[in-house]
């Protein structure tokens, strides 16, 4: 399917015969991509940028940071005040995680809308979910490193989730902490893992892209296309330039946070050094974890709350088999399209409730939203796939266009075109 | 990844309690965790002892929780997700955890909120009249 532009030089041929790295280059040049990809498809490239940027800024920060309870907080201030452009690197890294999650949420919801998780792309989706889970763990452990009050209590609350495990709870938490409470050994091991995980993510991203390049990209119409054909364009320059343009816009928003309100998404309590004797009045996780936090708190039982929280992520992993509809894109699924937006609203509501105190009306709304979240995936999706009357799907990307109208139903009717001719 | 020898070496702490007045409470650090030592007033002891066990989520008699009724020693860690509860706050005048709203009474027993069990009682003993050894 991909035309091999083999190396022309003698050395190039010699090298490529032994290690076909240069053949891989085709995946960045000739790789056929559907020509109707919209801007929601640019977030893969944006995410790759985010990962690389986090790794580079992270390595520089690691050169100046000290992962010991007595020195961590001080070393962060040292980075902010003394290290050359330390403030810039740290703000870029800290806001980078928020931008990373912003992009990943758009990327995930794009998949849900256009059915990119469905056959034959289930493995791409599952690898993506593992990446997402590792991202959450990495972000959480990174949040602990400044060793402020929010860091310390985030570490305490999250590691205590494991104390809900029957019988082994206490042994597990002591093993995680390397002590009897969150303390210096905990900080040091979180630092080691925070450094490791991004490279695991990088490896999984390679698998994610590899698995993507087997069936090729999904597209807004959600149909299988021939590659290459009239329906595709080469990755370079078409998609490369489009991705770069989208990245530029993304970086404008990124720069707004880094340069104009670097602490907007942070919490002032994290500029107070960790104190195991005082819990801040109101502890909240970073915004990107709030929906899960709301699910955790909405269940009155400790163990069941923890199970519900992990289940809310696991349900996404098995989504390709819960969503039974053969039609991928929501464009042709009028009822799914409505439920899709209900889900988006539901997740935003959950996020808002996660930031509010867990009492009274807030708690009630959080419980309803939690229930709806699971109903959407476990009941509505399997049922809808069987019952929903979908619109007619075009045979190719070009068909509706040549039909002369953006209206898919009119486009099917080619007599229109023939009459005009 | 289990606790190393240097961590385990700090496994017990002795506390001087001679200056704690009735009604006062102090917080000390033991194994990196806060421990509440509260010298209870008669009123607080009475309210803790008069509770019907049927009203408790995790039924324990106050007599079993405080060897010496005047002194209550508990871990200062909410049994829900490990925050430090605030002393003399909440609906039951004992402790209140600000993280997820658990209320404890003057015996450190859970009365309301998501915490599953009472505040844990660490192993401790009175070395003499003025000293408690925790651990």
HADDOCK unambig.tbl for C-alpha pairs under 7 A between the chains (distance, minus, plus):
assign (segid A and resid 156 and name CA) (segid B and resid 82 and name CA) 6.11 0.50 0.50
assign (segid A and resid 157 and name CA) (segid B and resid 81 and name CA) 4.92 0.50 0.50
assign (segid A and resid 157 and name CA) (segid B and resid 82 and name CA) 5.90 0.50 0.50
assign (segid A and resid 160 and name CA) (segid B and resid 81 and name CA) 5.11 0.50 0.50
assign (segid A and resid 160 and name CA) (segid B and resid 82 and name CA) 6.24 0.50 0.50
assign (segid A and resid 161 and name CA) (segid B and resid 81 and name CA) 6.52 0.50 0.50
assign (segid A and resid 174 and name CA) (segid B and resid 2 and name CA) 6.53 0.50 0.50
assign (segid A and resid 174 and name CA) (segid B and resid 3 and name CA) 6.96 0.50 0.50
assign (segid A and resid 175 and name CA) (segid B and resid 1 and name CA) 5.58 0.50 0.50
assign (segid A and resid 175 and name CA) (segid B and resid 2 and name CA) 4.43 0.50 0.50
assign (segid A and resid 175 and name CA) (segid B and resid 3 and name CA) 6.80 0.50 0.50
assign (segid A and resid 176 and name CA) (segid B and resid 1 and name CA) 6.90 0.50 0.50
assign (segid A and resid 178 and name CA) (segid B and resid 1 and name CA) 5.65 0.50 0.50
assign (segid A and resid 178 and name CA) (segid B and resid 2 and name CA) 4.83 0.50 0.50
assign (segid A and resid 178 and name CA) (segid B and resid 3 and name CA) 4.16 0.50 0.50
assign (segid A and resid 178 and name CA) (segid B and resid 4 and name CA) 6.97 0.50 0.50
assign (segid A and resid 179 and name CA) (segid B and resid 3 and name CA) 4.55 0.50 0.50
assign (segid A and resid 179 and name CA) (segid B and resid 7 and name CA) 6.19 0.50 0.50
assign (segid A and resid 180 and name CA) (segid B and resid 31 and name CA) 5.90 0.50 0.50
assign (segid A and resid 180 and name CA) (segid B and resid 32 and name CA) 6.69 0.50 0.50
assign (segid A and resid 181 and name CA) (segid B and resid 32 and name CA) 5.72 0.50 0.50
assign (segid A and resid 181 and name CA) (segid B and resid 33 and name CA) 6.01 0.50 0.50
assign (segid A and resid 183 and name CA) (segid B and resid 32 and name CA) 6.97 0.50 0.50
assign (segid A and resid 276 and name CA) (segid B and resid 33 and name CA) 6.97 0.50 0.50
assign (segid A and resid 277 and name CA) (segid B and resid 34 and name CA) 5.87 0.50 0.50
assign (segid A and resid 277 and name CA) (segid B and resid 84 and name CA) 6.66 0.50 0.50
assign (segid A and resid 278 and name CA) (segid B and resid 84 and name CA) 6.27 0.50 0.50
assign (segid A and resid 279 and name CA) (segid B and resid 83 and name CA) 6.00 0.50 0.50
assign (segid A and resid 279 and name CA) (segid B and resid 84 and name CA) 5.52 0.50 0.50
assign (segid A and resid 281 and name CA) (segid B and resid 98 and name CA) 5.52 0.50 0.50
assign (segid A and resid 281 and name CA) (segid B and resid 99 and name CA) 6.90 0.50 0.50
assign (segid A and resid 282 and name CA) (segid B and resid 98 and name CA) 6.59 0.50 0.50
assign (segid A and resid 282 and name CA) (segid B and resid 99 and name CA) 6.10 0.50 0.50
assign (segid A and resid 283 and name CA) (segid B and resid 99 and name CA) 6.20 0.50 0.50
assign (segid A and resid 300 and name CA) (segid B and resid 114 and name CA) 5.47 0.50 0.50
assign (segid A and resid 301 and name CA) (segid B and resid 114 and name CA) 6.29 0.50 0.50
assign (segid A and resid 302 and name CA) (segid B and resid 80 and name CA) 6.74 0.50 0.50
assign (segid A and resid 302 and name CA) (segid B and resid 114 and name CA) 6.62 0.50 0.50
assign (segid A and resid 302 and name CA) (segid B and resid 116 and name CA) 6.71 0.50 0.50
assign (segid A and resid 358 and name CA) (segid B and resid 100 and name CA) 6.49 0.50 0.50
